[in-house]
Amino acid sequence: MHLESRAVPASVVSITAAPRWPGSDAAPSPPAWLEPEDPSLAVTALYDEHALSLIRVAHIMLGNRAAAEDVVHDAFCGLYRRWGHLADKGKALGYVRSSVINGCRTALRRSRLQDRITIYQPAAVSAEAAALSSEERREVVRALRRLPERQREVLVLRYYLDLTDEQIASDLGITPSTIRSTRHRALASLERLLTEAS
């Protein structure tokens, strides 16, 4: 099995299911990683499709790219070890997401990285725009990192991975109504923190 951390071009877009058009009777095709019988092929296909977005989520949670890659790598290794014990292989992505979030929690408990925030910076149009964008992003990440752990997790999963309340609830093991109330409180707190910072 080949699960090394690797850079994927930003132009690669992952799609988890085929779009359904209104009135279409065709069921969406299953994800490519569900098709192989061999666990190493299935986990590798899942890794190829979702590792980059999970690394980005872990990076936001931890503030450290190398630690984020380690957490995601460990989550996929855990999935590989437990593949034969999964009752529903279709829920493997949720299992990996939960493992990544739990791995981030563990990493944060072991070492508080608040003073060493490294932020992913895409290429900017101009130096001035880059400086402004960079500073705004740093302010948001600083404010986000000051939120309680559960609030931060809900915001990252909702607005960065664009997951639904039901998917977040499943990944975090709480109800969708708790997700909504947590998100509401988190956004209010984030707004207050950003107002104080400016």
BARO-66419 format. One line per 4 residues: number of its first residue (from 1); their letters; for each residue x, y negated, z negated of N, C-alpha, C, O. Coordinates in steps of 0.1 Angstrom, whole numbers, plus 2048, in hexadecimal, padded with zeros to 3 digits. Atoms other than C-alpha are relative to their C-alpha. Example, Ala and Ser with C-alpha at 12.3 -4.5 7.8 and 13.67 -1.06 7.14 Angstrom:
BEGIN
1 = AS = 809 80C 800 87B 82D 7B2 809 7F4 800 813 7F4 7F9 | 7F7 80B 800 889 80B 7B9 7F8 7F5 7F8 7FD 7EA 7F7
//
This chain:
BEGIN
1 = MHLE = 808 80C 800 800 800 800 809 7F4 800 813 7F3 7F9 | 7F8 80C 7FE 80D 7DE 80A 7F8 7F4 7FA 7F0 7EF 801 | 808 80B 806 800 7C3 7F2 809 7F5 7FB 808 7EF 7F1 | 7F7 80C 803 81C 7A9 7F2 7F9 7F3 802 7F0 7F2 80A
5 = SRAV = 806 80D 7FE 813 785 7EF 806 7FB 80D 812 7FC 810 | 7FB 805 7F3 815 776 811 7F8 7F3 804 7ED 7F1 800 | 807 80D 7FB 80D 754 821 7F7 803 80B 7FB 80A 815 | 809 7FF 7F5 7EF 753 837 7FE 7F3 806 7FB 7E9 7FE
9 = PASV = 802 80D 7FA 7EB 737 850 7F3 7FA 7FC 7E9 801 7FA | 80D 807 804 7D1 71D 846 7F5 801 80A 7EA 800 806 | 80A 7FF 7F6 7C0 723 866 7F7 80D 7FF 7ED 80E 806 | 807 7F3 802 7B5 746 85B 7F3 7FD 7F8 7F4 7F8 7ED
13 = VSIT = 80D 802 807 790 745 850 7FB 80E 7FD 7FA 817 806 | 806 7F3 803 782 762 83D 7F1 800 800 7EB 7F6 7FB | 80E 7FF 7FF 75F 76D 843 7FC 80D 7F9 801 817 7FD | 803 7F3 807 74F 786 82B 7F4 807 806 7F3 813 804
17 = AAPR = 80B 7FA 7FA 730 78D 83F 7FC 7F9 80D 7FE 7ED 80E | 804 807 7F4 722 786 861 7F4 7F8 7FD 7EB 7FB 7F5 | 80B 809 803 709 769 862 7F3 807 805 7F3 80E 80F | 80D 7FB 7FC 6E4 772 863 7F8 7F4 805 7F7 7EA 7FE
21 = WPGS = 808 80B 7FA 6CE 75D 87A 7F2 802 7FC 7EE 80E 7FA | 80E 7FE 804 6AA 757 870 7F9 808 80B 7FB 806 817 | 807 7F8 7F7 694 771 87F 808 80C 805 803 814 80D | 7F8 7F5 7FC 6B1 789 884 7FD 80C 7F8 7FD 80B 7EB
25 = DAAP = 802 7F4 807 6AA 7AD 87B 80C 808 7FD 80C 811 7F5 | 7F3 7F9 801 6CE 7B8 87D 806 7FD 7F2 808 7F2 7EE | 7F9 802 80D 6DE 7BE 85B 80E 7FC 803 814 800 80D | 7F2 804 7FF 700 7AF 856 809 80C 800 806 815 7F8
29 = SPPA = 7F7 7F5 800 71D 7C6 85D 808 800 7F3 80B 7F5 7EE | 7F9 7FF 80D 730 7D2 83E 80E 7FA 802 814 7FA 80D | 7F2 806 7FE 752 7C1 837 80A 80B 804 808 817 802 | 7F6 7F7 7FA 770 7D1 848 806 809 7F5 80A 814 7F8
33 = WLEP = 7F9 7F9 80A 77F 7DC 827 7F8 80C 7FA 7FD 814 7F3 | 809 7F5 804 761 7F3 820 802 80D 809 7FE 818 804 | 7FF 7F5 7F7 768 809 83E 80A 80A 7FE 807 816 7FF | 7F6 7F5 801 789 81B 837 7FD 809 7F4 7F8 805 7EA
37 = EDPS = 801 7F6 80B 788 83B 823 80B 7FF 7F6 80A 801 7EA | 7F4 801 808 7AB 836 817 800 7F4 7F7 7FF 7E9 7FC | 800 80C 809 7AD 820 7F8 80A 7F6 803 808 7EA 802 | 7F5 80A 7FD 7CE 810 802 7FC 7F8 80C 7FF 7EC 80D
41 = LAVT = 804 807 7F4 7BF 806 824 7F4 7F6 7FC 7F4 7EB 800 | 80B 808 804 79F 7F9 814 804 7F4 7F7 800 7E9 7FA | 7FB 80A 809 7B1 7E5 7F9 809 7F6 808 808 7EA 806 | 7F8 809 7F8 7CA 7D7 812 7F7 7F7 809 7FA 7EC 80B
45 = ALYD = 80A 808 7F8 7AD 7CC 829 7F9 7F5 7F8 7F8 7EA 7FC | 806 80A 809 79C 7BB 80C 80A 7F5 7FC 807 7EA 7FB | 7F5 809 803 7BD 7AB 802 802 7F6 80C 803 7EA 80A | 7FD 809 7F4 7C3 79E 826 7F5 7F6 801 7F7 7EB 806
49 = EHAL = 80B 809 7FE 7A0 78F 826 7FE 7F6 7F6 7F9 7EB 7F8 | 804 809 80B 79D 77F 804 80C 7FB 7F7 809 7F3 7EE | 7F5 803 809 7C0 77C 7F4 803 7F1 7FF 805 7EB 7F5 | 7FD 80E 800 7C6 758 7FF 7F6 7F8 7F8 7FA 7EF 7F1
53 = SLIR = 80A 808 807 7A5 74A 7F2 801 803 7F1 800 7FA 7E9 | 7FE 7FC 80E 7AB 75D 7D1 80C 7F9 7FA 80D 7F5 7EE | 7F4 806 805 7CE 750 7CE 7FE 7F1 7FE 803 7EB 7F4 | 803 80F 802 7C1 72C 7D3 7F8 7FE 7F4 7FA 7F4 7EC
57 = VAHI = 808 801 80C 7A7 731 7B8 809 802 7F3 808 7F9 7EA | 7F7 7FE 80B 7C1 73F 7A0 80A 7F5 7FE 80E 7F1 7F3 | 7F6 80B 801 7D9 723 7A9 7F9 7F3 7FA 7FF 7ED 7F2 | 807 80B 807 7BE 709 79F 7FF 803 7F2 800 7FA 7E9
61 = MLGN = 802 7FC 80E 7B8 71C 77F 80D 7FE 7F8 80D 7FA 7EC | 7F3 7FF 807 7DD 720 776 809 7F4 802 811 7F0 7F9 | 7F7 80B 7FD 7EE 702 787 80E 805 804 817 7FD 804 | 7F3 7FA 7FD 80A 719 792 7FE 80A 80B 7F8 814 809
65 = RAAA = 802 7F7 7F5 80C 72A 7B4 806 80E 7FE 7FF 817 801 | 7FA 7F3 802 823 746 7AA 7F8 808 7F6 7F6 814 7F8 | 808 7F9 809 80E 74F 78C 7F3 804 806 7EE 80F 803 | 80C 7FC 7F9 7EF 74E 7A2 802 80C 809 7F9 815 809
69 = EDVV = 7FE 7F4 7F8 7FE 766 7BA 802 80D 7F8 7FD 817 7FC | 7FF 7F4 809 808 77D 79E 7F3 805 7FB 7F0 811 7FB | 80D 7FC 805 7E5 77D 790 7F8 807 80A 7F2 812 808 | 808 7FA 7F5 7D5 785 7B1 806 80D 804 7FF 817 807
73 = HDAF = 7F9 7F4 7FD 7EF 79F 7B9 7FC 80B 7F6 7F9 816 7F9 | 804 7F7 80B 7E8 7B0 797 7F2 804 801 7EF 810 7FF | 80E 7FC 7FE 7C3 7AF 79E 7FE 80A 80B 7F6 814 809 | 801 7F6 7F5 7C7 7C1 7BF 806 80D 7FD 801 818 801
77 = CGLY = 7FA 7F4 804 7DE 7DA 7B0 7F7 808 7F7 7F5 814 7F7 | 80A 7F9 809 7C4 7E1 795 7F4 805 808 7F0 810 804 | 80B 7FA 7F7 7A9 7E5 7B0 805 80D 806 7FD 816 807 | 7FB 7F4 7F9 7BF 7FE 7C2 800 80C 7F6 7FC 817 7F9
81 = RRWG = 800 7F5 80A 7C4 812 7A2 7F2 805 7FC 7F1 811 7FA | 80D 7FC 804 79F 812 79A 7F7 803 80C 7EB 805 809 | 808 7FE 7F4 792 816 7BE 7F7 80C 7FF 7EB 80C 802 | 808 7F3 801 787 83A 7B8 7F6 800 7F6 7EC 808 7F6
85 = HLAD = 809 801 80B 774 830 799 7F5 7F6 803 7EB 7F5 7FB | 80B 80A 7FE 75F 814 7A9 7F3 807 804 7F3 80F 80E | 80D 7FA 7FD 73B 81E 7AA 7FA 7FA 80D 7F4 802 815 | 805 806 7F4 733 805 7C6 80C 7F9 806 810 7EE 802
89 = KGKA = 7F5 806 7F9 74F 7FD 7DE 7FD 7F2 805 806 7EA 807 | 804 80D 7FB 73B 7E0 7EB 802 7F4 7F6 802 7E9 7F9 | 7FE 80A 80A 741 7CE 7CA 80F 7FE 7FC 812 7F8 7F2 | 7F1 801 803 767 7D0 7CC 804 7F2 800 80D 7EE 7F8
93 = LGYV = 7FC 80E 800 76A 7AB 7D5 7FC 7F9 7F3 804 7F2 7ED | 804 805 80D 757 7A2 7B5 809 805 7F5 80C 7FD 7EC | 7F7 7FA 80A 76D 7B9 7A1 80D 7F9 801 813 7F5 7F6 | 7F3 807 7FF 78C 7A8 7AF 7FF 7F2 7FB 808 7ED 7F5
97 = RSSV = 802 80E 805 77E 785 7A9 800 800 7F1 806 7F7 7EB | 800 800 80F 776 78E 785 80E 803 7FA 812 7FD 7F0 | 7F2 7FD 805 799 79D 781 809 7F4 801 811 7F1 7F9 | 7F8 80C 7FE 7A8 77D 78F 7FD 7F6 7F5 806 7F0 7EF
101 = INGC = 804 80A 80A 794 767 777 805 805 7F2 80B 7FD 7EA | 7FB 7FB 80D 79D 77E 759 810 7FF 800 815 7FC 7F5 | 7F1 801 800 7C2 77E 764 804 7F2 7FE 80E 7EF 7F7 | 7FD 80E 802 7C1 758 765 7FF 7FD 7F1 807 7F5 7EB
105 = RTAL = 802 802 80E 7B3 758 742 80B 805 7F8 810 7FE 7EE | 7F5 7FA 807 7CE 76F 736 80D 7F7 802 814 7F5 7F8 | 7F4 808 7FD 7E9 75A 747 800 7F3 7F8 80A 7EE 7F3 | 801 80D 807 7DC 73A 737 802 802 7F1 807 7FA 7EA
109 = RRSR = 7FE 7FD 80E 7DB 74A 715 80F 802 7FD 814 7FD 7F2 | 7F1 7FD 802 7FF 756 718 808 7F3 801 812 7F1 7F9 | 7F7 80C 7FE 80D 735 724 7F7 7F4 805 7F2 7F5 80F | 807 80C 7FC 7FD 713 725 808 7F8 809 813 7F4 806
113 = LQDR = 7F8 806 7F6 808 703 745 7FC 7F2 803 7FE 7ED 80E | 806 80D 7FD 7F7 6E1 742 80B 7F6 804 807 7EC 80B | 7F6 80A 7FC 818 6CE 745 807 803 80D 80E 7FA 812 | 7F9 7FC 7F4 823 6E0 764 7F6 803 80B 7F6 80E 810
117 = ITIY = 80A 7FE 7F5 807 6DB 77D 807 7FE 80D 80C 7F3 810 | 7FB 801 7F2 811 6E2 7A1 7F4 801 808 7EC 80A 807 | 80D 801 7F8 7F6 6D8 7BA 803 803 80E 80D 7FE 814 | 7FF 7FD 7F2 7F2 6E7 7DC 7FC 7F3 808 7F2 7ED 806
121 = QPAA = 802 80C 7F8 7F5 6CA 7F5 800 803 80F 80A 807 815 | 800 7FE 7F1 7E9 6CE 819 806 7F3 807 808 7E9 801 | 7FA 80B 7F8 7F9 6B8 834 7F6 7F4 800 7EA 7F6 803 | 808 80C 800 7EC 694 832 802 7F8 80D 80D 7FA 814
125 = VSAE = 7FF 809 7F4 7E6 67A 84E 80C 7F6 7FE 814 7F5 808 | 7F6 80A 801 7FC 65F 840 806 801 7F2 800 808 7E9 | 7FA 7FF 80D 813 65A 822 7F7 7F9 7F6 7F6 7FE 7EA | 809 807 809 7FB 641 812 7F4 809 7FD 7F0 80A 7F1
129 = AAAL = 80B 7F7 802 7DE 659 817 804 80C 7F7 7FC 810 7EF | 7FC 7F5 808 7F2 675 809 802 7FD 7F2 7FF 804 7E9 | 7FE 805 80E 7FC 661 7EA 7F3 7FF 7F9 7F1 803 7ED | 80D 802 806 7D8 657 7E3 7F9 80E 7FE 7F3 810 7F3
133 = SSEE = 807 7F3 801 7CA 67A 7EA 807 808 7F6 800 80F 7EE | 7F9 7F8 80A 7E5 68A 7D5 7FD 7FB 7F2 7FB 804 7E9 | 803 806 80D 7DE 673 7B8 7F2 804 7FB 7EF 807 7F0 | 80E 7FD 803 7B9 678 7BA 7FE 80F 7FC 7F7 813 7F3
137 = RREV = 801 7F2 802 7BD 69E 7BC 806 803 7F2 801 80C 7EB | 7F9 7FE 80D 7D5 69D 79E 7F6 7FC 7F5 7F5 803 7EA | 809 804 80A 7BB 68A 78A 7F5 80A 7FE 7F1 80D 7F3 | 80B 7F7 801 79F 6A2 792 805 80D 7FA 7FF 813 7F1
141 = VRAL = 7FB 7F4 806 7B5 6C0 78A 803 7FE 7F1 801 807 7E9 | 7FE 803 80E 7C0 6B0 769 7F3 801 7F8 7F3 807 7EE | 80D 800 807 79C 6AA 760 7FA 80E 800 7F5 812 7F5 | 805 7F2 7FF 792 6CD 76B 807 809 7F6 800 811 7F0
145 = RRLP = 7F9 7F8 809 7AD 6DC 756 7FD 7FD 7F1 800 805 7E8 | 804 804 80E 7A0 6C9 737 7F3 806 7FC 7EF 805 7F0 | 80D 7FA 803 77E 6DA 73A 802 80D 7F9 80D 813 7FA | 7FF 7F2 806 777 6F9 725 801 80A 80B 7FD 808 817
149 = ERQR = 7FD 7F5 7F7 781 719 736 7F4 804 809 7F5 805 815 | 80C 7FB 7F8 75E 725 740 7FB 7F5 80A 7F7 7F9 815 | 805 80B 7F7 754 703 74E 809 7FF 80C 805 7FD 818 | 7F6 801 7F5 774 702 763 7FE 80B 80A 7FF 809 816
153 = EVLV = 801 7F5 7F7 76F 725 770 7F3 7FF 809 7F4 802 815 | 80C 801 7F9 74B 71E 77A 802 7F5 80C 7FD 7F8 817 | 7FE 80A 7F6 755 6FE 78D 809 805 80B 806 802 817 | 7F7 7FC 7F6 772 70E 79F 7F9 80B 809 7FA 80A 815
157 = LRYY = 807 7F6 7F8 75D 72C 7AA 7F5 7FB 808 7F3 7FF 814 | 80B 806 7F8 740 717 7B5 804 7F7 80B 800 7F8 816 | 7FC 80A 7F7 751 6FA 7C6 80D 803 808 80F 7FD 813 | 7F4 7FC 7F9 772 70A 7D1 7FD 80C 809 801 80C 815
161 = LDLT = 803 7F4 7F9 767 72D 7DB 7F2 7FF 807 7EF 808 80F | 80E 802 7FB 743 721 7E3 7F8 80C 7FE 7F0 810 806 | 808 7F5 804 734 73E 7D1 7F2 7FB 7FB 7F1 7F0 7F6 | 80D 803 805 70F 73F 7C8 800 802 7F1 809 808 7EB
165 = DEQI = 801 7FE 80E 703 73E 7A4 800 80E 7FC 805 813 7F2 | 802 7F1 802 6FA 763 7A6 80E 807 801 811 80F 7F9 | 7F3 7FA 7FF 71D 76C 7B2 809 7FC 7F5 811 805 7EF | 7F8 805 80B 72E 757 797 7FB 807 7F3 804 80C 7EC
169 = ASDL = 805 7FA 80C 717 766 77D 805 80F 7FF 809 814 7F5 | 7FC 7F2 7FF 720 789 789 80F 801 7FD 813 80A 7F5 | 7F1 800 802 746 781 789 803 7FD 7F1 80D 803 7EC | 7FD 804 80E 745 771 766 7F9 808 7F6 7FC 807 7EA
173 = GITP = 808 7F8 809 72C 789 757 7F6 7F8 7F7 7F4 7FB 7EC | 80A 808 807 712 76E 74D 7F5 7FE 809 7F5 801 815 | 80C 802 7F8 6F0 764 759 801 7F4 809 808 7EB 806 | 800 80B 7F7 6E9 74D 776 7FC 7F3 7FA 801 7E8 7FD
177 = STIR = 804 80C 806 6D7 734 760 80B 7FB 7F7 80C 7EE 7F6 | 7F4 804 808 6F6 733 749 80A 7F9 80A 810 7EF 806 | 7F7 806 7F6 70B 72B 769 7FB 7F2 803 803 7E9 803 | 806 80D 7FC 6F3 70E 772 802 7F6 7F4 806 7EB 7F7
181 = STRH = 7FE 809 80B 6F4 6FF 74F 80F 7FD 7FD 812 7F1 7FA | 7F2 802 802 719 704 74C 806 7F6 80B 80E 7ED 808 | 7FB 809 7F5 71F 6F3 76E 7FB 7F2 7FE 803 7E8 800 | 806 80D 803 708 6D6 764 809 7F9 7F5 80D 7ED 7F7
185 = RALA = 7F8 806 80A 71C 6D0 744 80E 7FD 805 814 7F3 801 | 7F2 802 7FB 73D 6D4 756 801 7F4 809 80B 7ED 808 | 7FF 80B 7F7 735 6BB 771 7FE 7F3 7F8 805 7E9 7FB | 801 80C 808 72A 6A2 756 80D 7FD 7F9 811 7F1 7F8
189 = SLER = 7F3 802 807 74A 6A7 742 80B 7FC 80A 813 7F3 807 | 7F6 804 7F6 75F 6A5 762 7FE 7F1 804 808 7EA 805 | 803 80E 7FD 74E 684 76B 805 7F7 7F5 80B 7EC 7F8 | 7FB 808 80C 755 677 748 80F 7FF 800 814 7F4 7FE
193 = LLTE = 7F2 800 801 779 681 749 806 7F8 80B 810 7F1 809 | 7FB 808 7F5 77F 672 76B 7FD 7F1 7FF 806 7E9 803 | 803 80E 802 76E 651 761 80A 7FB 7F5 80F 7F0 7F6 | 7F6 804 80A 785 650 742 80E 7FE 806 815 7F5 802
197 = AS = 7F3 801 7FA 7A3 656 758 802 7F4 808 80E 7EF 80A | 7FE 80C 7F7 79C 639 76F 7FE 7F3 7FA 7FF 7E8 800
//
